[in-house]
Amino acid sequence: MEEVKAFNRAAQEYDKWFEEHADWFSSELEALKQAVPKTGKGIEIGVGTGRFAGELGIETGVEPSEKMAAIASKRGIRVFQGYAEDLPVPDLSFDYTLMVTVDCFLQDVAKAFKEARRITKPGGAIIIGMIDKSSPLGRKYQEHKKDNPFYRSASFHDVEEITNLLEKAGFQNFSFWQTLVNTEEEVLEKPIKGYGEGGFVVIKAEKKISNL
Ligand SMILES: C[S@@+](CC[C@H](N)C(=O)[O-])C[C@H]1O[C@@H](n2cnc3c(N)ncnc32)[C@H](O)[C@@H]1O
């Protein structure tokens, strides 16, 4: 798959982005910290090089790209090679799942969310970190994606699309946070509740009890 090949070809380069854009990384991390539970067993799906998992204390990941997974493993993350649409993980085995800028690379987002629900324990949650296609920054990403080796094949979504798919997959009680409102310069930003202005949006939703 083209989107995984790009990450295999340039995993080190991808990983360097976090040092070259430290304020953006910290802003995204702060937004994710509003949603990620402080306790319980979490798994990051599409864990990449493990930058977020490492900072958030998430010990397990799933990742299709061998090269990205190798870097995450060096950061101490236990990585299963696989895809979000067909998780190599038993039913009801995690308290929460996390996906950060992965929705735009999925072949089948609905299937991936159903899989996330399958592996989540009753009372558990899903947390999505995404580039909002409808935000000012999201529009910039969309316009320039052909120049970016990683995002060339990405299909960005907006928050309503993702929320609808999560609802259909059996999640409820949504909360939203946003960051990267400033599109002119990279600065450290405090997360703001809601969505509509920020380029990076965090969605948290709970697993519906009726859909165990
Ligand atoms: C933009 S990176 C994000 C990595 C990490 N979550 C982060 O925020 O740094 C997207 C990741 O999704 C992975 N990916 C692509 N298709 C996938 C799929 N179908 N299932 C799971 N991960 C996938 C890529 O290999 C890549 O590591």
The ligand as an SDF file (V2000), in Angstrom:
LIG
                    3D

 27 29  0  0  0  0  0  0  0  0999 V2000
    1.0910   10.2950   10.1170 C   0  0  0  0  0  0  0  0  0  0  0  0
    1.6440    8.7750   10.7440 S   0  0  0  0  0  0  0  0  0  0  0  0
    1.1650    8.8930   12.4490 C   0  0  0  0  0  0  0  0  0  0  0  0
    2.0190    8.0410   13.3530 C   0  0  0  0  0  0  0  0  0  0  0  0
    1.7970    8.3050   14.8390 C   0  0  0  0  0  0  0  0  0  0  0  0
    0.4440    8.0080   15.2300 N   0  0  0  0  0  0  0  0  0  0  0  0
    2.1250    9.7470   15.1070 C   0  0  0  0  0  0  0  0  0  0  0  0
    1.1960   10.5350   15.3170 O   0  0  0  0  0  0  0  0  0  0  0  0
    3.3080   10.0900   15.0510 O   0  0  0  0  0  0  0  0  0  0  0  0
    0.4780    7.6160   10.1120 C   0  0  0  0  0  0  0  0  0  0  0  0
    0.7980    6.1990   10.5050 C   0  0  0  0  0  0  0  0  0  0  0  0
   -0.2980    5.3680   10.1330 O   0  0  0  0  0  0  0  0  0  0  0  0
    0.2240    4.1540    9.6520 C   0  0  0  0  0  0  0  0  0  0  0  0
   -0.8180    3.4990    8.8310 N   0  0  0  0  0  0  0  0  0  0  0  0
   -1.0790    3.6410    7.5120 C   0  0  0  0  0  0  0  0  0  0  0  0
   -2.1100    2.8570    7.1500 N   0  0  0  0  0  0  0  0  0  0  0  0
   -2.5200    2.2090    8.2720 C   0  0  0  0  0  0  0  0  0  0  0  0
   -3.5370    1.2480    8.5580 C   0  0  0  0  0  0  0  0  0  0  0  0
   -4.3640    0.8200    7.6140 N   0  0  0  0  0  0  0  0  0  0  0  0
   -3.6380    0.7850    9.8280 N   0  0  0  0  0  0  0  0  0  0  0  0
   -2.8200    1.2360   10.8140 C   0  0  0  0  0  0  0  0  0  0  0  0
   -1.8450    2.1460   10.5980 N   0  0  0  0  0  0  0  0  0  0  0  0
   -1.6950    2.6300    9.3580 C   0  0  0  0  0  0  0  0  0  0  0  0
    1.4700    4.5690    8.8820 C   0  0  0  0  0  0  0  0  0  0  0  0
    2.3460    3.4850    8.6510 O   0  0  0  0  0  0  0  0  0  0  0  0
    2.0240    5.6300    9.8140 C   0  0  0  0  0  0  0  0  0  0  0  0
    2.8810    5.0910   10.7980 O   0  0  0  0  0  0  0  0  0  0  0  0
  1  2  1  0
  2  3  1  0
  2 10  1  0
  3  4  1  0
  4  5  1  0
  5  6  1  0
  5  7  1  0
  7  8  2  0
  7  9  1  0
 10 11  1  0
 11 12  1  0
 11 26  1  0
 12 13  1  0
 13 14  1  0
 13 24  1  0
 14 15  1  0
 14 23  1  0
 15 16  2  0
 16 17  1  0
 17 18  1  0
 17 23  2  0
 18 19  1  0
 18 20  2  0
 20 21  1  0
 21 22  2  0
 22 23  1  0
 24 25  1  0
 24 26  1  0
 26 27  1  0
M  CHG  2   2   1   9  -1
M  END
$$$$
